[in-house]
Amino acid sequence: SVFSYMSDTSMNIEGRIITEQVEADLLRILDELPADQKEVLVMRMYQDLSFKEIADLTGVSINTALGRMRYAILNLRKVIEKNQIILSS
């Protein structure tokens, strides 16, 4: 229909503010992780590295890299719940 061509899919100001707040909250809670957990999480989620690549770069086994990621996620969940943070836009 003609309306599909006319729709505005760009994010409105409210959406941008919410997205910025979510990103700020996420960065704040990432800083609460132990350094080794934060390192693995950042490499995996933001640099899109495989666990093999992470293990090679950090000088640990793949199982250690996987374990650090697991504990990072568990710790993030605890911080999010404790601070009642909502990470959705």
Chimera marker file (.cmm) of the C-alpha trace (Angstrom):
<marker_set name="trace">
<marker id="1" x="0.000" y="0.000" z="0.000" r="1" g="1" b="0" radius="0.5"/>
<marker id="2" x="0.991" y="3.603" z="-0.376" r="1" g="1" b="0" radius="0.5"/>
<marker id="3" x="1.160" y="3.952" z="3.416" r="1" g="1" b="0" radius="0.5"/>
<marker id="4" x="4.143" y="1.616" z="3.604" r="1" g="1" b="0" radius="0.5"/>
<marker id="5" x="6.099" y="4.121" z="1.513" r="1" g="1" b="0" radius="0.5"/>
<marker id="6" x="4.947" y="7.059" z="3.605" r="1" g="1" b="0" radius="0.5"/>
<marker id="7" x="5.657" y="5.618" z="7.047" r="1" g="1" b="0" radius="0.5"/>
<marker id="8" x="8.461" y="7.143" z="9.055" r="1" g="1" b="0" radius="0.5"/>
<marker id="9" x="10.644" y="4.377" z="10.467" r="1" g="1" b="0" radius="0.5"/>
<marker id="10" x="13.219" y="6.717" z="11.948" r="1" g="1" b="0" radius="0.5"/>
<marker id="11" x="13.510" y="6.743" z="15.718" r="1" g="1" b="0" radius="0.5"/>
<marker id="12" x="11.689" y="9.577" z="17.435" r="1" g="1" b="0" radius="0.5"/>
<marker id="13" x="13.250" y="11.684" z="20.173" r="1" g="1" b="0" radius="0.5"/>
<marker id="14" x="11.680" y="9.573" z="22.916" r="1" g="1" b="0" radius="0.5"/>
<marker id="15" x="13.114" y="6.401" z="21.386" r="1" g="1" b="0" radius="0.5"/>
<marker id="16" x="16.562" y="7.964" z="21.145" r="1" g="1" b="0" radius="0.5"/>
<marker id="17" x="16.464" y="9.097" z="24.775" r="1" g="1" b="0" radius="0.5"/>
<marker id="18" x="15.410" y="5.628" z="25.942" r="1" g="1" b="0" radius="0.5"/>
<marker id="19" x="18.119" y="3.964" z="23.844" r="1" g="1" b="0" radius="0.5"/>
<marker id="20" x="20.763" y="6.328" z="25.225" r="1" g="1" b="0" radius="0.5"/>
<marker id="21" x="19.615" y="5.636" z="28.795" r="1" g="1" b="0" radius="0.5"/>
<marker id="22" x="19.673" y="1.868" z="28.248" r="1" g="1" b="0" radius="0.5"/>
<marker id="23" x="23.202" y="2.104" z="26.829" r="1" g="1" b="0" radius="0.5"/>
<marker id="24" x="24.341" y="4.267" z="29.755" r="1" g="1" b="0" radius="0.5"/>
<marker id="25" x="22.831" y="1.829" z="32.266" r="1" g="1" b="0" radius="0.5"/>
<marker id="26" x="24.500" y="-1.098" z="30.537" r="1" g="1" b="0" radius="0.5"/>
<marker id="27" x="27.913" y="0.591" z="30.562" r="1" g="1" b="0" radius="0.5"/>
<marker id="28" x="27.478" y="1.404" z="34.251" r="1" g="1" b="0" radius="0.5"/>
<marker id="29" x="26.675" y="-2.161" z="35.222" r="1" g="1" b="0" radius="0.5"/>
<marker id="30" x="29.472" y="-3.553" z="33.040" r="1" g="1" b="0" radius="0.5"/>
<marker id="31" x="31.892" y="-1.569" z="35.195" r="1" g="1" b="0" radius="0.5"/>
<marker id="32" x="30.725" y="-3.579" z="38.212" r="1" g="1" b="0" radius="0.5"/>
<marker id="33" x="32.012" y="-6.836" z="36.742" r="1" g="1" b="0" radius="0.5"/>
<marker id="34" x="35.426" y="-8.233" z="37.614" r="1" g="1" b="0" radius="0.5"/>
<marker id="35" x="37.965" y="-7.270" z="34.930" r="1" g="1" b="0" radius="0.5"/>
<marker id="36" x="38.374" y="-10.779" z="33.501" r="1" g="1" b="0" radius="0.5"/>
<marker id="37" x="34.614" y="-11.238" z="33.109" r="1" g="1" b="0" radius="0.5"/>
<marker id="38" x="34.152" y="-7.806" z="31.582" r="1" g="1" b="0" radius="0.5"/>
<marker id="39" x="36.996" y="-8.465" z="29.137" r="1" g="1" b="0" radius="0.5"/>
<marker id="40" x="35.421" y="-11.692" z="27.842" r="1" g="1" b="0" radius="0.5"/>
<marker id="41" x="31.939" y="-10.191" z="27.637" r="1" g="1" b="0" radius="0.5"/>
<marker id="42" x="33.159" y="-7.146" z="25.686" r="1" g="1" b="0" radius="0.5"/>
<marker id="43" x="35.200" y="-9.300" z="23.309" r="1" g="1" b="0" radius="0.5"/>
<marker id="44" x="32.243" y="-11.597" z="22.662" r="1" g="1" b="0" radius="0.5"/>
<marker id="45" x="29.367" y="-9.126" z="22.503" r="1" g="1" b="0" radius="0.5"/>
<marker id="46" x="30.977" y="-5.973" z="21.121" r="1" g="1" b="0" radius="0.5"/>
<marker id="47" x="33.919" y="-7.326" z="19.129" r="1" g="1" b="0" radius="0.5"/>
<marker id="48" x="32.057" y="-10.461" z="17.968" r="1" g="1" b="0" radius="0.5"/>
<marker id="49" x="35.023" y="-12.729" z="18.694" r="1" g="1" b="0" radius="0.5"/>
<marker id="50" x="34.647" y="-16.487" z="19.016" r="1" g="1" b="0" radius="0.5"/>
<marker id="51" x="35.488" y="-18.165" z="22.301" r="1" g="1" b="0" radius="0.5"/>
<marker id="52" x="38.517" y="-19.707" z="20.600" r="1" g="1" b="0" radius="0.5"/>
<marker id="53" x="39.739" y="-16.218" z="19.629" r="1" g="1" b="0" radius="0.5"/>
<marker id="54" x="39.026" y="-14.910" z="23.125" r="1" g="1" b="0" radius="0.5"/>
<marker id="55" x="40.914" y="-17.814" z="24.678" r="1" g="1" b="0" radius="0.5"/>
<marker id="56" x="43.898" y="-17.205" z="22.390" r="1" g="1" b="0" radius="0.5"/>
<marker id="57" x="43.966" y="-13.452" z="23.038" r="1" g="1" b="0" radius="0.5"/>
<marker id="58" x="43.617" y="-13.767" z="26.808" r="1" g="1" b="0" radius="0.5"/>
<marker id="59" x="45.923" y="-16.763" z="27.174" r="1" g="1" b="0" radius="0.5"/>
<marker id="60" x="43.360" y="-19.033" z="28.809" r="1" g="1" b="0" radius="0.5"/>
<marker id="61" x="41.564" y="-22.220" z="27.786" r="1" g="1" b="0" radius="0.5"/>
<marker id="62" x="38.269" y="-22.119" z="25.926" r="1" g="1" b="0" radius="0.5"/>
<marker id="63" x="36.570" y="-23.568" z="29.012" r="1" g="1" b="0" radius="0.5"/>
<marker id="64" x="37.939" y="-20.722" z="31.131" r="1" g="1" b="0" radius="0.5"/>
<marker id="65" x="36.694" y="-18.161" z="28.594" r="1" g="1" b="0" radius="0.5"/>
<marker id="66" x="33.273" y="-19.829" z="28.579" r="1" g="1" b="0" radius="0.5"/>
<marker id="67" x="33.208" y="-19.888" z="32.374" r="1" g="1" b="0" radius="0.5"/>
<marker id="68" x="34.072" y="-16.201" z="32.591" r="1" g="1" b="0" radius="0.5"/>
<marker id="69" x="31.261" y="-15.396" z="30.163" r="1" g="1" b="0" radius="0.5"/>
<marker id="70" x="28.837" y="-17.489" z="32.195" r="1" g="1" b="0" radius="0.5"/>
<marker id="71" x="29.775" y="-15.756" z="35.439" r="1" g="1" b="0" radius="0.5"/>
<marker id="72" x="29.655" y="-12.356" z="33.729" r="1" g="1" b="0" radius="0.5"/>
<marker id="73" x="26.070" y="-12.993" z="32.657" r="1" g="1" b="0" radius="0.5"/>
<marker id="74" x="25.089" y="-14.288" z="36.083" r="1" g="1" b="0" radius="0.5"/>
<marker id="75" x="26.668" y="-11.263" z="37.773" r="1" g="1" b="0" radius="0.5"/>
<marker id="76" x="24.999" y="-8.860" z="35.337" r="1" g="1" b="0" radius="0.5"/>
<marker id="77" x="21.633" y="-10.402" z="36.129" r="1" g="1" b="0" radius="0.5"/>
<marker id="78" x="22.266" y="-9.929" z="39.856" r="1" g="1" b="0" radius="0.5"/>
<marker id="79" x="23.220" y="-6.265" z="39.413" r="1" g="1" b="0" radius="0.5"/>
<marker id="80" x="20.239" y="-5.617" z="37.132" r="1" g="1" b="0" radius="0.5"/>
<marker id="81" x="17.834" y="-7.233" z="39.592" r="1" g="1" b="0" radius="0.5"/>
<marker id="82" x="19.387" y="-5.558" z="42.638" r="1" g="1" b="0" radius="0.5"/>
<marker id="83" x="19.182" y="-2.103" z="41.045" r="1" g="1" b="0" radius="0.5"/>
<marker id="84" x="15.831" y="-2.764" z="39.323" r="1" g="1" b="0" radius="0.5"/>
<marker id="85" x="17.247" y="-1.696" z="35.975" r="1" g="1" b="0" radius="0.5"/>
<marker id="86" x="15.084" y="-2.160" z="32.875" r="1" g="1" b="0" radius="0.5"/>
<marker id="87" x="17.193" y="-2.749" z="29.784" r="1" g="1" b="0" radius="0.5"/>
<marker id="88" x="14.682" y="-2.398" z="26.974" r="1" g="1" b="0" radius="0.5"/>
<marker id="89" x="13.946" y="0.335" z="24.526" r="1" g="1" b="0" radius="0.5"/>
<link id1="1" id2="2" r="1" g="1" b="0" radius="0.2"/>
<link id1="2" id2="3" r="1" g="1" b="0" radius="0.2"/>
<link id1="3" id2="4" r="1" g="1" b="0" radius="0.2"/>
<link id1="4" id2="5" r="1" g="1" b="0" radius="0.2"/>
<link id1="5" id2="6" r="1" g="1" b="0" radius="0.2"/>
<link id1="6" id2="7" r="1" g="1" b="0" radius="0.2"/>
<link id1="7" id2="8" r="1" g="1" b="0" radius="0.2"/>
<link id1="8" id2="9" r="1" g="1" b="0" radius="0.2"/>
<link id1="9" id2="10" r="1" g="1" b="0" radius="0.2"/>
<link id1="10" id2="11" r="1" g="1" b="0" radius="0.2"/>
<link id1="11" id2="12" r="1" g="1" b="0" radius="0.2"/>
<link id1="12" id2="13" r="1" g="1" b="0" radius="0.2"/>
<link id1="13" id2="14" r="1" g="1" b="0" radius="0.2"/>
<link id1="14" id2="15" r="1" g="1" b="0" radius="0.2"/>
<link id1="15" id2="16" r="1" g="1" b="0" radius="0.2"/>
<link id1="16" id2="17" r="1" g="1" b="0" radius="0.2"/>
<link id1="17" id2="18" r="1" g="1" b="0" radius="0.2"/>
<link id1="18" id2="19" r="1" g="1" b="0" radius="0.2"/>
<link id1="19" id2="20" r="1" g="1" b="0" radius="0.2"/>
<link id1="20" id2="21" r="1" g="1" b="0" radius="0.2"/>
<link id1="21" id2="22" r="1" g="1" b="0" radius="0.2"/>
<link id1="22" id2="23" r="1" g="1" b="0" radius="0.2"/>
<link id1="23" id2="24" r="1" g="1" b="0" radius="0.2"/>
<link id1="24" id2="25" r="1" g="1" b="0" radius="0.2"/>
<link id1="25" id2="26" r="1" g="1" b="0" radius="0.2"/>
<link id1="26" id2="27" r="1" g="1" b="0" radius="0.2"/>
<link id1="27" id2="28" r="1" g="1" b="0" radius="0.2"/>
<link id1="28" id2="29" r="1" g="1" b="0" radius="0.2"/>
<link id1="29" id2="30" r="1" g="1" b="0" radius="0.2"/>
<link id1="30" id2="31" r="1" g="1" b="0" radius="0.2"/>
<link id1="31" id2="32" r="1" g="1" b="0" radius="0.2"/>
<link id1="32" id2="33" r="1" g="1" b="0" radius="0.2"/>
<link id1="33" id2="34" r="1" g="1" b="0" radius="0.2"/>
<link id1="34" id2="35" r="1" g="1" b="0" radius="0.2"/>
<link id1="35" id2="36" r="1" g="1" b="0" radius="0.2"/>
<link id1="36" id2="37" r="1" g="1" b="0" radius="0.2"/>
<link id1="37" id2="38" r="1" g="1" b="0" radius="0.2"/>
<link id1="38" id2="39" r="1" g="1" b="0" radius="0.2"/>
<link id1="39" id2="40" r="1" g="1" b="0" radius="0.2"/>
<link id1="40" id2="41" r="1" g="1" b="0" radius="0.2"/>
<link id1="41" id2="42" r="1" g="1" b="0" radius="0.2"/>
<link id1="42" id2="43" r="1" g="1" b="0" radius="0.2"/>
<link id1="43" id2="44" r="1" g="1" b="0" radius="0.2"/>
<link id1="44" id2="45" r="1" g="1" b="0" radius="0.2"/>
<link id1="45" id2="46" r="1" g="1" b="0" radius="0.2"/>
<link id1="46" id2="47" r="1" g="1" b="0" radius="0.2"/>
<link id1="47" id2="48" r="1" g="1" b="0" radius="0.2"/>
<link id1="48" id2="49" r="1" g="1" b="0" radius="0.2"/>
<link id1="49" id2="50" r="1" g="1" b="0" radius="0.2"/>
<link id1="50" id2="51" r="1" g="1" b="0" radius="0.2"/>
<link id1="51" id2="52" r="1" g="1" b="0" radius="0.2"/>
<link id1="52" id2="53" r="1" g="1" b="0" radius="0.2"/>
<link id1="53" id2="54" r="1" g="1" b="0" radius="0.2"/>
<link id1="54" id2="55" r="1" g="1" b="0" radius="0.2"/>
<link id1="55" id2="56" r="1" g="1" b="0" radius="0.2"/>
<link id1="56" id2="57" r="1" g="1" b="0" radius="0.2"/>
<link id1="57" id2="58" r="1" g="1" b="0" radius="0.2"/>
<link id1="58" id2="59" r="1" g="1" b="0" radius="0.2"/>
<link id1="59" id2="60" r="1" g="1" b="0" radius="0.2"/>
<link id1="60" id2="61" r="1" g="1" b="0" radius="0.2"/>
<link id1="61" id2="62" r="1" g="1" b="0" radius="0.2"/>
<link id1="62" id2="63" r="1" g="1" b="0" radius="0.2"/>
<link id1="63" id2="64" r="1" g="1" b="0" radius="0.2"/>
<link id1="64" id2="65" r="1" g="1" b="0" radius="0.2"/>
<link id1="65" id2="66" r="1" g="1" b="0" radius="0.2"/>
<link id1="66" id2="67" r="1" g="1" b="0" radius="0.2"/>
<link id1="67" id2="68" r="1" g="1" b="0" radius="0.2"/>
<link id1="68" id2="69" r="1" g="1" b="0" radius="0.2"/>
<link id1="69" id2="70" r="1" g="1" b="0" radius="0.2"/>
<link id1="70" id2="71" r="1" g="1" b="0" radius="0.2"/>
<link id1="71" id2="72" r="1" g="1" b="0" radius="0.2"/>
<link id1="72" id2="73" r="1" g="1" b="0" radius="0.2"/>
<link id1="73" id2="74" r="1" g="1" b="0" radius="0.2"/>
<link id1="74" id2="75" r="1" g="1" b="0" radius="0.2"/>
<link id1="75" id2="76" r="1" g="1" b="0" radius="0.2"/>
<link id1="76" id2="77" r="1" g="1" b="0" radius="0.2"/>
<link id1="77" id2="78" r="1" g="1" b="0" radius="0.2"/>
<link id1="78" id2="79" r="1" g="1" b="0" radius="0.2"/>
<link id1="79" id2="80" r="1" g="1" b="0" radius="0.2"/>
<link id1="80" id2="81" r="1" g="1" b="0" radius="0.2"/>
<link id1="81" id2="82" r="1" g="1" b="0" radius="0.2"/>
<link id1="82" id2="83" r="1" g="1" b="0" radius="0.2"/>
<link id1="83" id2="84" r="1" g="1" b="0" radius="0.2"/>
<link id1="84" id2="85" r="1" g="1" b="0" radius="0.2"/>
<link id1="85" id2="86" r="1" g="1" b="0" radius="0.2"/>
<link id1="86" id2="87" r="1" g="1" b="0" radius="0.2"/>
<link id1="87" id2="88" r="1" g="1" b="0" radius="0.2"/>
<link id1="88" id2="89" r="1" g="1" b="0" radius="0.2"/>
</marker_set>
